Amino acid sequence: MKKTNIILGGLLPSLFISPVIAADEIASAVRDSAVTLNLRYRLEHVDQSDRDNALASTLRSRLGVTSGVAYGWRGLVEVDNVTVIGNDLYNNTRNNRTNYATVADPKGTDINQALLRYTGTDGMQIDLGRQRINQLNQRFIGGVGWRQNEQTFSGYRLQQQWQNGVYIDLSRLHNVHRIFGPRGSAAEQRGEFFNVLAGLKQDPLQLSVFYHDFDFRDWAPMSSLTYGAQLEYQGQVSQTFSWTLQLVAARQTDAHNNPHSFSHTYQRFALDSDYKQLHVKVGIERLAGDGVTGFQTPLATLHAFQGFSDMFLSTPVDGIRDYFTQVAIPIQGLRVSFGAHYFSSDHQTRKYGHEVNITVSQPLNERLSLLYKGAYYDAADHGVDTGKLWLMASYQL
């Protein structure tokens, strides 16, 4: 009896103390919460030869709340609102104004991120919920951050980074919240999406291998298995001259409910060099095609590849080869970048067209920045002549 009383005497206080400690931990996390506000205004003009000229004036307001840490976990919520300022003289993919050129920035309010994140002391991170995912150069999975409504993913993700430079990134996703949301038939793509990324990063080398299993419920032609590897090597010639080599190779096959049978390859070669303040990039990217299907990257940040005019958001059935170059240099406090692309088919080698891009960025202070951007696509055997101009102002509170 005495022994029982001793045990109960030690246990009962802990039962009362634990909820108090837990409440204090949670209260501390709430007190340590941080609020962020980002405002991004953009004026986009599209001159397309087979449509009326489009003019989109939109403001994206992003409000975020991040809690403090409780037992290694923190919460994060981001809400986006896209407002049209003035008349929506453009096809936003939902307003049925198909006589205008497309600007994929529909108005609306939506949750951008809503997740629980665990951060361990051993380099582990676990994300549960709706989240932003940008892997490697975003060629296969990315957030399409250029558009006003960002692409995010629902599911869970485990990342582990070891001190020797080895890392893994595993995710299982069940819903893709696309840039066309928050409403409409194209706002979401449901299915089962398994992603594996692993590699080694030890300067000057980074080697990564990846595997993507996409099973789309309502977008069967995009269901596929893709696996490959990416190599990046950074060279330092002197204090003022450095270069980076990027090599990527992948193979994609049909899978699950895809109505087609195919096996396509992907290759990318890019060489970046920096001499003092001058940056130069040259490269080639190839997505194979056979005349029936082409290598597809439906969850990528597509605006970052194959030109700013977005003429190749879906790979043509004859595939594509993109020969590109870029030169960036500061001019009187501005960062100015010029780019050029030459596009041809991979199958039967036809000229698609060529494109020129220009970007001018100007930070006014640590919170406010301006961006000017332009693109012109000169069509040959794909699409139509298209010119685009942007003026954007971003403010971070």
Secondary structure by P-SEA (a helix, b strand, c coil): caaaaaaaaacaaaaaaaaaaaaaaaaaaaaabbbbbbbbbbbbbbbbccccbbbbbbbbbbbbbbbcccccbbbbbbbbbbbbccccccccccccccccccccccccccccccbbbbbcccbbbbbccbbbbbccccccccccccccbbbbbcbbbbbbbcccccbbbbbccccccccccccccccccccbbbbbbbbcccccbbbbbbbbbbbbccccccccccccbbbbbbbbccccccbbbbbbbbbbbbcccccccbbbbbbbbbbbbbcccbbbbbbbbbbbbccccccccccccccccccccccccccccccccccbbbbbbbccccbbbbbbbbbbbcccccccccbbbbbbbbbccccbbbbbbbbbbbccccccbbbbbbbbbbbcc
